[in-house]
């Protein structure tokens, strides 16, 4: 069940995991980044209940256009990484496009509607599932 949910969002908006991926500083210069991309940089986390278990999902977006994500529940954990791009204004409406390998090693492309408000990243996949992540 958890693997299916993971694959579903990975293919639609990338739900995944992070045991605690480092959110250390990149040495890249912020001057080359758009305001939208700069606002997205960092680690975002959410927790929710599914089938009576707590599920934790974390995204870490880096300055160099890569991301890492983890999906963690009491009995399983998945990690993945890939590349991302952002178009639009992240403070009103943006599209985040992510490409990564799923748990079976297949490349998937995910497109999610997204916006940031009050240190919360809100992403909605094409199944109209909305997830709210808090900046860590």
Order of alpha helices (4+ residues) and beta strands (2+ residues): alpha-alpha-beta-beta-beta-beta-beta-beta-beta-beta
